[in-house]
Amino acid sequence: MRRLNISFIAILLFIVTLNFSFVSGSTMYNGVNNATATFENMSYSDIYSSFAKGDIMRMTALAVIRGNGNGLYYPANNLKREEALAMILRLMGKEKDVQVAQNSASGGVPGVAGTTSSGTVDSWAQGVITVAKNTGLLSKQEQSLDFTKNATRQEIANWIAKGINLTPVYGKDAQYVYSYKDSSLFDADKLPYIEAAIESKIMSGYSNGYFGPNDYITREQMAAVLSRAFNVSYAMMGYTKDMGYVESVQKDSVNGGMRYTYEIKNDSGQDIALVSENSQSANYDFAVLKNGVAGLSSIITSGDRITYYTNGSNVVFAETESTSSSVLSGTIDAVWQGSFRLIDDSGNSYIIYYNNNTQLTMNSVDASISDLKYGETVKVTVSGSTATRIDVAYTDLSGNGQVNLGDRQDSGKITDIETNNSQVSITLDNGNTYTANVDMPVEGGSGSLSVGDLKVGEYIKLYFSSISSNTPDEVFLEGDYNKAVAVIRGTISGVSGFNPKIQLKDVQIYRQGQWNTSSDYSMYSIDGASVYLNGLKIPVSDISKYKGYDAYIMVEDHYGTDTATLVSIQNGFNMSYVGNISYDGNTLTVTLSDNRQVSVNDGTIILDDGLLVPKDQLSKVSQAYISFARGGGANFISILDTNAPSGYYYAFGEIDKVTSDSFTIGNTNDAYAINENEWEKIDDKTFYVGDKTYIIDNSGNTPIIVNYNDFINQKYGQNADSNIDLMKYGYVYIIAQKDKYDDNAYDAIAINIYTGYNFDIKSYDLISTDRVTKAVLSSINGNVLTLDNVMDWNGLNNNWELNTSLDSIDVTKAVIVKNNKVISVNDLKSGDSLYIVRDGASGIIVTVQQ
């Protein structure tokens, strides 16, 4: 009998495990006990012709609007001030405070209409006005208003902006309020908050160009305003908002009733279970709004895209997106987990979601959703904002292994580059690896580029004429795609609008190891941004919950709009470090020179040559600037390139001898060469010179190009009295490379003539003020280069140190070398790593590091 009981228990446990295996690894939210009452409250009988029908039901379900028990909302009626303040205080999560204040004011017994110590108010609203005063919602002047009178539009804008903590906009930054024809009617003391409400798209003017500051607001208009404000402030009521799609609906018999489990894959890739049950032991559900119709969870079906609101461990309300379908065509601009960005032929941008139910075809042949890639031309059938079908236009491959150039393509962000002799191996963010010759030309970008110039973090397109080859026939650099603008930090003050923008105050911009004040207030689009809180990914919609936290943001140029693409939020005390580092890719930690360790995570912004790069690039560097939370992870790392360009020989000295194919320095006066980033005295040195050697005379006020033959013919100059060689040119800077045939000789790539002959000064005195500097090119203006991450070599400490006082150099009299060839300033491009020999802010030799 005992064995039988054990077997029965085992079978029972197996059945229970089977029934609930779907929630393994899922986060579960149960419905609430009052869901049926909420549904009944939403079902007003007088709102079906109202433009704000959905907003009224939504705000009622979320307890911002309260019904009066008779099933009527009176949408067209004007709203009293006390009614408006009651709704706004609920939006602020202050309803409990109002109830406590009301009981205190009336002794728990309803009173009669009358006046408070200041202002007229109905008895039911005495607690409302008390809390509105105590929270600062009402100004001192407003406290004497008659609150039984109708509210005006400018009062609503002012109170809502204050209530949900929008940042007021002052001075020259206030523009929207002055764009209305009746701007003179705004109350001056309300302008900063009205501007914030308009800027956040919570309120707007009429189509005729007027705002109507003193017009009354109706109850249906207020519902629409509250609904938009709620998108920013829902966390104030204790709600969490998330979005996803319904993968399946599970139905189980339990305790004489039914349990429904709605399996959700949210936009962060997490598995969520929303549960309702109606049985002998439990009765909970949640209200739902679907296609303008209120109901309970039973109206949700598999494939629905929903927004759901939770409070603690309970789901309170969900709404589905509109099921109206449309067809969009364009090019895929970016692909993320669960969504992608589409750019249509008119340049419009759309964020479109996909899921396991999305059908994908390539030329009408079924394909996998993993085949969705940047650069593909697609036709998308969209329901709401979710793709139900994606058709990729792709040219069929021919049978002989060859295709027309461009028919086979690949594209993406470079995540790794390895160079082996003349071959470059390039890995894209889709995992594909290709090889190309280092000298292969690259189209796009600026200047003359080759594959050897490409960098990790850049976006490229590859074109092939062979089906199976991993060597492209053409490479195109998307020079303006996701171009890095800046790394900034600031304090989060909110999120505005339906095309959301993150609002920041006390904004600073990173430059050369320092955070410089940029503005008191800024907003950046977060369309498609990845957002992390202390290293953990969170939905974009959750940003507003972290007002007052610091955000570190990678800002990129998305088709002319400064857009936040990576947002790292932290709440710890911030610290910074500049110096040597070592990176452990297994533990994802950076060890500093003082043995402190800082963790690196997916939310860490890592910048190299102005490009956002993956974590494994840290294993290739020895110095960096790191910003991190004390006891926490790194929020921003700027890689400092400390490698000197290989293959170049830098020398300085006086020309002593010239032959038909060479010249020598260091016989008469000391000569010097750069060794480990410092000038070091050398013995006399001979350099071969040819007709491709670039020679420029900068001994005068204006640079003069010197002909090869004129330079060589110095050897025919003679001093009549002493019968010795008379050189035309004196001290020169030389950049050279080793001769292919003589290991002891060097071939001069360029010669920068610094003085004429008989220049009476010692050679060391000429170079004593020279500095060896590394930097990243930021921008070009004529012959002036604006620099970033400027580092000077410190010979005493034997390391590179950030120079925060130098941000540009003049290269009018400099020689610029790249790929062993002299180039013009116009051939440089933003992001180039430069190795510079300079005197003050004047460049002498500039080499581009590959």
C-alpha positions in Angstrom: 0.0 0.0 0.0 2.9 2.4 0.9 4.5 1.7 -2.5 1.1 2.4 -4.2 0.8 5.8 -2.4 4.4 6.7 -3.4 3.6 5.9 -7.1 0.4 7.9 -7.0 2.2 10.9 -5.6 4.9 10.6 -8.3 2.3 10.5 -11.0 0.5 13.5 -9.5 3.8 15.5 -9.4 4.5 14.5 -13.0 1.1 15.8 -14.1 1.6 19.1 -12.2 5.1 19.5 -13.6 3.7 18.9 -17.1 0.9 21.4 -16.7 3.3 24.1 -15.5 6.4 23.4 -17.5 5.6 26.3 -19.8 6.5 28.8 -17.1 9.9 27.4 -16.5 12.3 30.3 -16.9 9.3 32.7 -17.3 8.4 35.6 -15.1 4.7 35.1 -14.1 2.1 37.8 -13.3 -1.3 36.9 -12.0 -4.4 39.0 -12.6 -6.2 41.0 -9.9 -9.4 40.2 -8.0 -11.2 43.3 -9.1 -10.8 42.9 -12.8 -14.5 42.4 -13.4 -15.4 45.6 -11.6 -12.7 47.4 -13.6 -14.2 46.1 -16.9 -17.6 47.3 -15.9 -16.2 50.8 -15.0 -14.6 51.0 -18.4 -17.9 50.2 -20.2 -19.4 53.7 -20.2 -22.6 53.9 -22.3 -22.0 57.4 -23.6 -18.5 57.3 -25.1 -18.9 55.3 -28.2 -19.0 58.3 -30.5 -16.2 60.1 -28.6 -12.8 60.6 -30.4 -11.2 59.8 -27.0 -13.1 56.5 -26.4 -9.9 54.4 -26.1 -8.2 57.0 -23.9 -11.2 57.1 -21.6 -11.3 53.4 -21.2 -7.6 53.1 -20.8 -7.3 55.7 -18.1 -10.3 54.2 -16.3 -8.7 50.7 -16.3 -5.5 52.2 -14.9 -7.4 54.1 -12.1 -6.5 57.6 -13.4 -10.1 58.3 -14.2 -12.8 57.1 -11.8 -16.4 56.2 -12.8 -19.4 57.5 -10.8 -21.4 54.3 -10.7 -24.1 55.3 -13.2 -22.2 54.1 -16.3 -21.9 57.6 -17.8 -18.7 59.7 -18.4 -20.2 62.9 -19.9 -17.4 63.3 -22.4 -18.5 66.6 -23.9 -18.9 68.4 -20.5 -16.4 70.9 -19.4 -14.0 69.9 -16.6 -13.9 71.7 -13.3 -10.6 72.7 -11.8 -11.1 70.4 -8.8 -12.0 67.5 -11.1 -8.9 68.1 -13.2 -6.6 68.3 -10.1 -8.1 65.1 -8.8 -7.2 63.3 -12.0 -3.7 64.7 -12.1 -3.1 63.8 -8.5 -4.1 60.2 -9.3 -1.7 60.3 -12.2 1.0 61.3 -9.7 0.2 58.3 -7.5 -1.2 60.6 -4.8 -4.8 59.2 -4.4 -4.1 57.7 -1.0 -2.8 61.1 0.2 -6.0 62.8 -1.1 -8.2 60.3 0.8 -6.2 60.8 4.0 -6.4 64.6 3.6 -10.1 64.4 2.8 -10.9 62.4 6.0 -8.8 64.8 8.0 -10.6 67.8 6.5 -14.2 66.5 7.0 -13.8 64.2 9.9 -14.8 61.4 7.6 -18.3 62.9 7.1 -19.2 64.5 3.8 -19.5 68.3 4.2 -21.1 70.9 2.0 -19.7 73.2 -0.6 -17.9 76.2 0.6 -14.5 77.9 0.9 -11.3 76.7 2.3 -8.8 79.1 3.9 -8.1 80.2 0.4 -10.4 79.5 -2.6 -13.8 77.9 -3.2 -14.1 74.2 -3.4 -16.8 71.5 -3.3 -16.8 69.4 -0.1 -15.7 66.2 -1.9 -12.6 67.9 -3.2 -11.2 69.5 0.0 -8.6 66.8 0.2 -7.7 67.3 -3.5 -6.9 70.9 -3.0 -5.0 70.3 0.2 -2.7 67.8 -1.5 -2.4 69.9 -4.6 -1.1 72.7 -2.4 1.2 70.5 -0.3 2.8 69.0 -3.4 3.5 72.4 -5.0 1.1 71.7 -7.9 -0.7 75.0 -7.1 1.2 78.2 -7.0 0.5 80.7 -4.2 -1.6 82.8 -6.5 -3.6 79.8 -7.7 -4.5 78.8 -4.2 -7.2 81.5 -4.1 -9.0 80.2 -7.3 -12.6 79.1 -7.4 -12.0 75.4 -8.0 -15.7 74.8 -8.8 -15.2 76.7 -12.0 -14.0 75.2 -15.3 -10.3 74.6 -15.9 -8.5 76.3 -18.8 -6.2 74.7 -21.3 -3.1 76.5 -20.0 -3.9 75.6 -16.4 -4.1 71.9 -17.4 -0.8 72.1 -19.3 0.9 73.8 -16.4 -0.4 71.4 -13.7 0.3 68.3 -15.7 3.9 69.3 -16.6 4.5 70.1 -12.9 2.8 66.9 -11.7 4.8 64.5 -13.8 8.0 66.3 -13.2 8.7 67.6 -16.7 11.7 69.9 -16.9 10.5 73.5 -17.3 12.0 75.2 -20.4 13.2 78.8 -19.9 14.6 81.6 -22.0 15.8 81.1 -25.5 15.0 77.4 -25.4 11.3 78.1 -25.2 10.0 78.2 -28.8 6.8 76.2 -29.1 4.6 78.6 -27.1 5.6 81.6 -29.3 4.7 79.7 -32.5 0.9 80.1 -31.7 -1.0 83.1 -32.9 -2.4 83.7 -29.5 0.8 83.3 -27.5 0.3 86.7 -25.9 -2.6 85.1 -23.9 -0.3 82.7 -22.0 0.3 83.6 -18.4 4.0 84.4 -18.1 4.5 82.4 -14.9 3.1 79.3 -16.6 5.1 79.5 -19.8 8.1 77.2 -18.8 5.8 74.3 -17.9 3.4 74.9 -20.9 6.4 74.8 -23.2 7.5 71.4 -21.6 4.0 70.0 -22.1 3.9 71.0 -25.7 7.5 69.9 -26.4 6.6 66.5 -24.9 3.6 66.3 -27.2 1.3 65.9 -24.2 -0.7 68.9 -25.4 -0.8 70.8 -28.7 -2.6 73.6 -30.4 -5.5 73.7 -32.8 -5.1 73.2 -36.5 -5.8 76.9 -37.2 -2.6 77.9 -35.4 -4.1 78.9 -32.1 -3.6 77.2 -28.7 -6.6 78.7 -26.9 -4.9 79.2 -23.5 -8.1 80.4 -21.8 -10.5 77.9 -23.5 -12.1 75.4 -21.3 -11.2 71.7 -21.6 -13.8 68.9 -21.9 -13.7 65.7 -20.1 -12.9 63.7 -23.3 -10.1 66.1 -24.2 -8.7 65.7 -20.6 -8.8 61.9 -21.1 -6.6 62.2 -24.2 -4.2 64.5 -22.4 -3.9 62.2 -19.4 -3.3 59.2 -21.6 -0.3 60.9 -23.3 1.0 62.1 -19.9 0.6 58.5 -18.5 3.1 57.2 -21.1 5.7 59.3 -19.3 4.6 59.0 -15.7 3.1 55.5 -15.2 5.9 54.7 -12.8 4.6 57.3 -10.4 1.5 55.1 -9.9 3.7 52.1 -9.3 3.1 50.5 -12.7 5.7 48.8 -14.9 5.0 48.9 -18.6 6.2 46.4 -21.1 5.5 45.2 -24.7 5.6 42.0 -26.5 3.7 39.5 -28.6 1.5 36.5 -27.5 3.2 33.3 -28.5 0.5 31.0 -27.3 -2.5 30.7 -24.9 -2.5 27.7 -22.6 -5.8 26.5 -21.1 -5.8 24.2 -18.0 -8.5 22.7 -15.8 -7.8 23.5 -12.1 -10.0 23.1 -9.0 -13.3 22.9 -10.8 -12.5 25.8 -13.0 -10.1 27.1 -15.7 -6.7 28.8 -15.7 -5.5 30.7 -18.8 -1.9 31.4 -19.3 -0.8 33.9 -22.0 2.8 33.2 -23.0 4.5 36.5 -24.0 7.9 37.1 -25.6 8.6 40.7 -24.6 10.7 43.2 -26.6 13.7 42.4 -24.4 13.6 38.8 -25.4 12.3 37.6 -22.0 9.6 35.0 -21.5 6.6 36.3 -19.6 3.4 34.5 -18.4 0.2 36.5 -17.8 -2.3 34.3 -15.9 -6.0 34.5 -15.1 -8.0 31.9 -13.2 -11.7 31.3 -12.4 -12.0 28.3 -10.0 -13.2 27.3 -6.6 -10.0 28.4 -5.0 -9.1 31.6 -7.0 -10.7 34.3 -9.1 -8.4 36.8 -10.8 -8.2 38.3 -14.2 -7.1 41.5 -15.9 -8.9 44.1 -18.0 -8.1 44.3 -21.8 -8.7 46.8 -24.5 -8.7 45.3 -28.0 -9.6 47.1 -31.2 -11.5 49.7 -29.2 -13.5 47.1 -27.3 -13.2 46.5 -23.5 -13.1 43.0 -22.1 -11.2 40.6 -19.9 -8.2 38.5 -20.8 -10.3 36.0 -22.8 -10.3 38.4 -25.8 -6.5 38.0 -26.2 -5.4 35.6 -28.9 -2.2 34.1 -30.1 -0.2 36.5 -32.3 -1.5 39.7 -30.6 1.0 42.4 -30.0 0.2 43.8 -26.6 1.3 46.4 -24.1 0.7 45.2 -20.5 0.9 47.0 -17.2 2.0 45.3 -14.0 2.1 46.3 -10.3 4.3 44.1 -8.2 3.5 40.5 -9.1 0.1 41.3 -10.7 -0.9 42.2 -14.2 -3.6 45.0 -14.1 -4.3 45.9 -17.7 -3.3 45.1 -21.2 -4.1 46.5 -24.6 -3.5 45.2 -28.1 -2.3 47.2 -31.0 -4.6 48.0 -33.9 -5.1 45.1 -36.3 -5.4 47.4 -39.3 -2.9 46.2 -41.9 -0.7 48.2 -44.3 2.2 47.4 -46.6 5.5 49.2 -46.4 8.4 48.9 -48.9 12.0 50.0 -48.4 15.5 49.0 -47.2 16.3 47.5 -43.8 18.5 50.0 -42.0 19.2 48.1 -38.8 18.2 44.8 -37.2 17.8 44.1 -33.5 16.4 41.1 -31.5 12.6 41.2 -32.2 12.6 44.4 -34.3 14.2 46.2 -37.3 14.2 49.7 -38.8 12.9 50.2 -42.3 13.7 53.3 -44.4 11.2 53.8 -47.3 11.9 55.5 -50.6 10.9 58.9 -49.2 13.4 58.5 -46.3 10.8 57.9 -43.6 11.9 55.7 -40.8 9.8 52.9 -39.2 10.5 50.6 -36.2 8.8 47.3 -37.0 8.5 44.3 -34.7 8.7 40.7 -35.7 8.1 37.4 -33.9 8.0 33.6 -34.4 4.6 34.0 -36.2 6.1 36.4 -38.8 6.4 34.7 -42.1 9.5 35.5 -44.1 10.1 34.7 -47.8 13.0 35.4 -50.1 11.7 35.6 -53.7 8.5 33.9 -52.5 10.5 30.9 -51.1 10.1 30.3 -47.3 13.1 31.5 -45.4 14.2 31.8 -41.7 13.8 35.0 -39.8 17.5 34.9 -39.2 18.0 35.7 -42.9 16.8 39.2 -42.2 19.8 41.5 -42.7 20.8 45.1 -42.9 20.7 46.4 -46.5 18.0 44.0 -47.8 15.1 45.4 -49.9 11.8 44.2 -48.4 8.1 44.5 -48.7 6.5 44.3 -45.2 2.9 43.6 -44.3 2.3 45.3 -41.0 -0.5 44.9 -38.5 -0.1 47.8 -36.0 3.6 47.9 -35.7 4.2 44.1 -36.0 5.2 42.5 -39.3 3.0 39.5 -40.2 4.8 38.9 -43.5 8.2 40.0 -44.8 9.1 39.5 -48.5 12.8 39.9 -49.3 13.7 40.8 -52.9 16.8 38.9 -53.7 18.2 38.0 -57.1 18.4 34.2 -57.8 21.8 32.7 -58.1 22.6 31.2 -61.4 23.6 27.6 -62.0 27.2 28.2 -63.0 28.3 29.7 -59.8 28.4 33.2 -61.2 26.0 36.2 -60.6 25.9 39.7 -61.8 28.0 42.0 -59.6 25.8 43.2 -56.8 23.3 40.3 -57.0 25.0 38.7 -54.1 25.7 41.1 -51.2 26.4 41.1 -47.6 26.6 44.0 -45.2 26.9 44.9 -41.5 29.1 46.4 -38.9 32.8 45.3 -38.7 33.4 43.5 -35.4 37.0 42.3 -36.1 39.8 43.0 -38.5 43.0 40.9 -38.8 45.8 41.6 -41.2 48.2 39.0 -42.4 50.8 40.3 -44.8 48.8 41.6 -47.7 45.5 39.9 -46.8 42.8 41.4 -44.5 40.2 39.3 -42.8 37.0 41.1 -42.0 34.3 39.8 -39.6 30.8 41.4 -39.6 28.3 41.5 -36.8 26.3 38.7 -38.5 29.2 36.4 -38.0 30.3 36.2 -41.6 34.1 36.5 -42.4 35.6 37.7 -45.7 39.1 38.3 -47.0 40.4 40.9 -49.3 43.7 42.4 -50.4 44.9 45.2 -48.2 45.2 47.5 -51.2 41.8 46.8 -52.6 40.0 50.2 -53.1 37.0 51.1 -51.0 34.2 53.1 -52.3 32.3 55.7 -50.3 33.6 57.6 -47.3 36.0 60.5 -47.9 39.3 60.6 -49.6 41.1 57.7 -51.2 40.6 54.5 -49.1 41.6 50.9 -49.3 40.6 47.8 -47.3 43.6 48.3 -45.1 42.0 51.6 -43.9 38.8 50.0 -42.6 38.2 50.0 -38.9 36.2 48.0 -36.4 32.9 49.7 -35.8 32.4 50.9 -39.4 29.5 49.7 -41.6 30.2 48.2 -45.0 28.5 46.6 -48.0 30.2 43.8 -49.9 29.4 42.9 -53.5 30.3 39.6 -55.1 30.2 38.1 -58.6 30.6 34.5 -57.4 28.1 32.5 -55.4 30.6 30.8 -53.0 33.6 33.1 -52.9 34.4 34.8 -49.6 36.4 37.5 -51.4 34.3 40.5 -52.4 34.6 42.2 -55.8 33.7 45.6 -54.4 33.6 47.1 -50.9 31.5 50.1 -50.0 31.9 52.1 -46.8 28.7 53.5 -45.3 30.5 56.7 -44.2 27.5 58.5 -42.9 25.6 55.6 -41.5 25.4 55.6 -37.7 28.2 58.2 -37.6 29.3 58.8 -34.0 28.6 62.3 -32.9 29.5 62.3 -29.2 29.4 60.5 -25.9 27.4 62.6 -23.4 26.2 62.2 -19.8 23.4 63.9 -18.0 20.7 63.5 -15.4 17.5 61.9 -16.7 14.5 64.3 -16.3 12.0 62.3 -18.4 10.9 60.8 -21.7 8.8 62.9 -24.0 6.4 62.2 -26.9 5.2 59.2 -28.9 8.4 59.3 -31.0 10.2 59.2 -27.7 13.1 61.4 -26.8 15.1 61.2 -23.6 15.2 64.4 -21.6 18.5 65.3 -19.9 19.6 68.1 -17.7 23.1 69.2 -16.7 24.5 67.7 -19.9 28.2 67.2 -20.4 30.2 66.0 -23.4 33.3 63.8 -23.2 36.4 65.1 -24.9 40.0 64.1 -24.2 39.6 62.7 -20.7 37.3 65.5 -19.5 33.6 66.0 -19.3 32.8 69.5 -20.5 29.5 71.3 -19.9 27.4 71.2 -23.0 23.9 72.6 -22.0 21.5 72.8 -19.1 18.9 70.8 -21.0 18.9 68.5 -24.1 16.7 65.9 -25.7 17.8 63.0 -27.9 15.7 60.6 -30.0 15.8 57.0 -28.6 14.3 55.4 -31.7 15.7 51.9 -31.6 18.1 52.5 -28.7 19.5 49.8 -26.5 19.0 50.8 -22.8 20.8 49.2 -19.8 20.5 49.8 -16.1 23.6 48.9 -14.2 24.5 46.5 -17.1 21.1 44.8 -17.4 19.0 45.5 -20.5 15.6 47.2 -19.9 12.8 48.4 -22.2 13.1 51.9 -23.6 9.7 52.6 -22.0 11.3 52.1 -18.5 13.6 55.1 -18.8 11.1 57.5 -17.3 11.2 55.4 -14.1 14.8 56.4 -13.4 14.4 60.2 -13.2 17.4 61.6 -11.3 19.7 58.8 -12.4 22.8 59.5 -14.5 22.7 58.3 -18.1 25.8 57.8 -20.3 24.8 58.0 -23.9 26.3 57.2 -27.3 24.9 59.7 -29.7 25.0 58.9 -33.5 23.8 60.7 -36.6 20.8 58.9 -38.0 20.0 60.6 -41.3 20.6 64.1 -39.9 19.1 63.4 -36.4 21.2 63.1 -33.3 20.0 59.8 -31.9 20.8 58.0 -28.7 21.7 54.5 -29.7 23.2 53.1 -26.5 22.0 54.4 -23.1 23.8 53.2 -19.9 22.0 54.2 -16.7 23.6 54.1 -13.3 22.9 55.3 -9.8 26.3 54.9 -8.1 29.0 57.3 -7.3 31.0 57.8 -10.5 34.8 57.6 -10.8 37.3 57.8 -13.6 40.7 56.5 -14.5 43.3 57.1 -17.2 46.2 54.8 -17.7 47.4 51.3 -18.4 44.8 48.5 -18.4 44.6 44.8 -19.0 41.4 43.0 -20.1 40.3 39.5 -19.2 37.7 38.4 -21.8 36.7 35.4 -19.7 35.7 37.4 -16.6 34.8 40.6 -18.5 36.9 42.7 -16.2 39.5 45.4 -16.7 42.4 45.5 -14.3 43.8 49.0 -13.6 47.5 49.8 -12.9 46.6 50.0 -9.1 45.0 46.5 -9.3 41.5 47.8 -9.0 39.1 45.8 -11.2 36.2 47.2 -13.2 33.6 45.0 -14.8 32.5 45.5 -18.5 29.0 44.6 -19.7 26.7 45.0 -22.7 25.8 48.4 -21.5 29.4 49.7 -21.5 30.0 52.3 -24.3 33.4 51.5 -25.8 34.8 54.0 -28.2 37.8 53.5 -30.5 38.8 56.1 -33.1 35.3 57.7 -32.7 33.6 54.3 -33.4 31.5 52.1 -31.1 33.3 48.8 -30.9 32.7 45.4 -29.2 34.2 44.4 -25.8 36.9 42.1 -27.2 38.7 45.1 -28.7 39.9 45.9 -25.2 42.2 42.8 -25.4 44.2 44.6 -28.1 44.9 47.9 -26.1 47.1 48.9 -23.2 45.7 52.3 -22.2 42.2 53.7 -21.8 40.1 56.3 -20.2 37.4 54.6 -18.0 34.3 56.0 -16.4 32.7 53.7 -13.9 30.5 53.5 -10.8 32.2 52.9 -7.6 31.8 49.2 -6.8 30.0 48.7 -10.1 30.7 48.4 -13.8 32.1 50.7 -16.5 29.7 52.9 -18.2 32.1 54.4 -20.8 35.6 53.4 -22.0 37.6 55.5 -24.5 40.5 53.4 -26.0 43.7 55.4 -26.1 45.8 54.2 -29.0 49.4 53.9 -27.8 51.0 52.1 -30.7 53.4 53.9 -32.9 53.0 53.4 -36.7 55.2 50.5 -37.8 57.6 50.6 -40.7 58.4 54.4 -40.6 61.8 55.9 -39.7 61.8 59.5 -38.5 65.0 61.5 -38.7 66.3 65.1 -38.4 69.6 66.6 -39.3 71.7 68.8 -41.5 72.4 67.8 -45.1 76.1 67.1 -45.5 76.4 65.3 -48.7 74.3 64.7 -51.8 74.9 62.1 -54.6 72.9 61.3 -57.7 70.5 59.0 -55.7 71.1 59.8 -52.0 71.9 62.3 -49.3 73.6 62.1 -45.9 73.0 63.8 -42.5 75.0 63.8 -39.3 78.6 64.2 -40.6 79.1 67.8 -39.5 76.4 68.3 -36.9 74.5 65.9 -34.7 71.6 64.0 -36.3 68.6 62.5 -34.5 66.0 59.8 -35.0 62.9 58.9 -33.1 63.3 55.9 -31.0 60.5 54.8 -28.7 58.8 58.1 -29.3 61.8 60.3 -28.4 64.5 62.0 -30.4 67.7 60.1 -29.9 71.2 61.0 -31.3 72.4 58.8 -34.1 75.5 58.4 -36.2 75.5 59.8 -39.8 72.7 58.3 -41.9 72.3 58.0 -45.6 68.9 58.0 -47.3 68.1 57.1 -50.9 66.0 59.6 -52.8 64.1 59.0 -56.0 61.7 60.9 -58.3 58.8 59.7 -56.1 60.3 61.2 -52.9 58.2 64.2 -51.9 60.3 67.2 -51.1 59.0 70.5 -49.8 60.9 73.6 -48.7 59.4 75.2 -45.6 62.3 77.4 -44.7 60.5 80.5 -45.8 57.1 81.9 -45.2 55.4 79.9 -48.0 55.9 76.2 -48.6 57.6 75.5 -52.0 57.6 72.1 -53.7 61.2 71.1 -54.6 61.8 69.2 -57.9 63.8 66.0 -57.5 66.5 67.1 -59.9 66.9 70.5 -58.2 67.4 68.7 -54.9 70.0 66.3 -56.3 71.8 69.1 -58.2 72.9 70.6 -54.9 76.0 68.4 -55.3 77.3 70.7 -58.0 77.3 73.7 -55.7 80.9 74.7 -54.8 82.5 77.3 -52.5 85.1 79.0 -54.7 87.4 79.8 -51.7 87.4 76.4 -50.0 86.5 74.1 -52.9 84.0 72.3 -50.6 80.4 71.3 -51.3 77.9 74.1 -50.9 74.5 72.8 -50.0 71.5 74.8 -50.9 69.4 73.3 -48.1 70.2 72.9 -44.4 68.3 71.1 -41.7 65.6 68.6 -42.8 63.0 66.3 -41.3 62.8 62.9 -43.0 60.3 60.2 -43.0 61.6 57.0 -44.5 61.1 53.3 -44.8 63.7 50.5 -44.9 65.2 49.8 -48.3 64.1 46.5 -49.8 67.6 45.6 -50.9 69.9 47.0 -48.2 68.9 46.4 -44.6 71.2 49.2 -43.5 69.7 51.8 -45.8 66.5 53.8 -45.8 64.4 55.1 -48.7 63.1 58.7 -48.1 59.3 58.9 -48.5 59.3 62.6 -47.8 61.7 65.4 -46.9 60.6 68.5 -45.0 63.2 71.2 -45.4 63.3 73.2 -42.2 66.2 75.7 -42.8 68.4 77.0 -45.5 72.2 76.3 -45.6 74.5 78.0 -43.1 71.7 78.3 -40.5 73.8 79.1 -37.5 72.2 77.1 -34.7 72.8 73.7 -33.1 70.6 70.9 -34.3 69.3 69.9 -30.9 68.2 73.4 -30.3 66.0 73.1 -33.3 64.2 70.0 -32.1 64.2 70.7 -28.4 60.6 72.1 -28.5 59.3 69.2 -30.7 56.7 67.0 -29.2 55.6 63.5 -30.3 51.9 63.2 -30.2 49.1 60.7 -31.0 45.6 61.8 -31.7 42.4 60.9 -33.4 41.2 63.2 -36.2 37.9 64.7 -35.4 37.4 67.2 -38.3 39.2 69.3 -40.9 38.9 73.0 -41.6 41.3 74.1 -44.3 44.8 73.2 -43.0 43.7 73.0 -39.4 43.0 69.6 -37.9 40.7 69.3 -34.9 41.9 66.5 -32.7 40.5 64.2 -30.1 42.2 61.9 -27.5 45.4 63.9 -27.8 48.3 62.2 -26.0 51.8 63.4 -25.7 54.8 61.1 -25.0 56.2 61.7 -21.5 59.8 60.5 -21.6 60.3 60.8 -17.8 57.4 58.5 -17.0 57.9 56.5 -20.2 54.2 56.6 -21.1 51.5 58.5 -23.0 49.6 61.2 -21.2 46.4 62.9 -22.3 46.9 66.5 -23.3 43.7 68.3 -22.5 45.0 71.7 -23.6 45.7 70.9 -27.3 42.7 70.3 -29.5 44.0 71.3 -33.0 47.1 71.7 -35.1 48.0 73.6 -38.3 49.5 71.4 -41.0 50.2 74.1 -43.5 53.9 73.2 -43.3 53.6 69.5 -42.5 54.2 66.4 -44.5 51.3 63.9 -44.3 52.0 60.3 -45.0 49.7 57.3 -45.3 50.4 53.8 -46.7 54.0 54.9 -47.4 52.8 57.7 -49.6 52.4 61.5 -49.2 48.8 62.6 -49.2 47.0 65.9 -49.0 45.0 67.1 -46.1 41.9 66.4 -48.1 42.7 62.7 -48.1 42.4 62.4 -44.4 39.1 61.3 -42.8 37.5 61.7 -39.5 38.5 58.9 -37.2 42.1 58.5 -38.6 44.7 57.7 -36.0 47.5 60.2 -36.3 51.2 60.1 -35.1 52.4 63.6 -35.1 55.8 65.3 -34.8 54.9 68.9 -33.9 56.3 72.2 -32.6 53.6 73.7 -30.5 50.4 73.8 -32.6 52.3 73.5 -35.9 52.6 70.0 -37.5 55.9 68.9 -39.0 55.3 65.3 -39.9 51.9 63.5 -39.7 51.6 59.8 -40.3 48.3 57.9 -40.5 48.4 54.7 -38.5 46.9 51.6 -40.2 
